[in-house]
Structures are given as structure tokens and as C-alpha cells.
Amino acid sequence: MANYNKVNVTSDARTELHDDLSLTGAEISINHLPAGACVPFVHAHKHNEEIYTVLSGKGKVVIDGESVDLKTGDWIRISPAAKRQFFAAEDTAIRFVCIQVKENSLESYTKDDAIV
């Protein structure tokens, strides 16, 4: 039995990796919004913070009514209770990763958790 899972992600509008990678501590999704499109709902979470990184393109996220511009290379963390909605720029698609984890669940960092 292998100690890893591997998956190849295509350019679907949304790919959730929970099942494909047998994730046990996080949910990860790859998202693509075409130019001018948006996630069709505003949402928040009960327990999970979300960490986003923009792989390509540009757009914005509206968090609790505040508009935050996004571009390739940006990272942003959003608290569970914050209401959020993502938008692609009118002239450019946006592709981003969302990592969802339980807020305050990290017990150790890489240097303290590594076994050498």
C-alpha cells in the first residue's frame, strides 16, 4: 500500500481533491472562473478558515462588503465567519486554489513536526 495519492487536475470549473487524495485534515479545491464570471453565491463557514492562492489571472474577492483585488501570486486567508464571494476580472479569467482547514487546528509547524 502506497503512502501517497496522486491526481492530475484538468481545467474544469471546480475540482475538489478531498476524495481523490483521501485528505483527512484539509479540503483543497482548484477553481476556474472565466472572464466576467463569479462564484454564484456568498458564503461563510462554521469552523473552517480558507487560504486562497491565485495561480493565474486576476479578479477580486468581496469579504464582508470590502472588495480586495487579486492577481497571480497573491495569497489570502479568510476567517470562517467572514462572508465572501469571488469574481474574475471583466477581461481576464482567474484560476485559484482554496485550502480549507479547521481554524486553530495547527498544533505544530514543519520544523517541529519533521522527523529527520
Helices and strands as residue ranges (DSSP letters): E 14-16, E 27-33, E 48-63, E 66-71, E 75-78, E 84-88, E 94-102, H 110-113
